[in-house]
Amino acid sequence: MTSRSLPASSPTGQRGFEDLRFYQQALDLVRMSYALARKLPPEERYNMADQIKRSSTSVTNNIAEGYGRFHFADKLRFLFIARGSLDETLNIFITAHVVGYCEKDKVDDARQLVHSIHRGMNGYVNYIRKQRQGADVFGPTAFREDAPVYLVDQETGRLGD
């Protein structure tokens, strides 16, 4: 499988998420996913086809969003979400093969690409952990929003106002 290469740096000359090798590979996975989605039978258009497109684009979206975050813990959170979506995408390829919608060689290609993306992403996660960007400004822990408070009526069990 060949990867369509992106420019060595962004048009502005500054480095960005587009320069990350595993991001470029994730774009290849998006292409593979959309190709599989186009081949699925009509009854899978709003199920498997939609899901593989959403999970594969979730990988690239979360890599990009994590890259744009300042605090290292936020960066890591988005990369962990991307890893989950990466495995979800591979699972859909496997499922498509099991039910007869995808050839084994396509699953093997997807599996090899997913493992390569994992390796690159894991290396980047280790780099981010060591850098600890933002820890000196905001502290060493992740940002958290307060948990919502739900009021439940004890008699009816319904959520209150």
Secondary structure as UniProt FT lines:
FT   TURN            11..12
FT   HELIX           17..19
FT   HELIX           21..39
FT   HELIX           42..44
FT   HELIX           45..49
FT   HELIX           50..67
FT   HELIX           72..98
FT   TURN            99..100
FT   HELIX           104..131
FT   TURN            133..134
FT   HELIX           135..138
FT   TURN            154..156
//
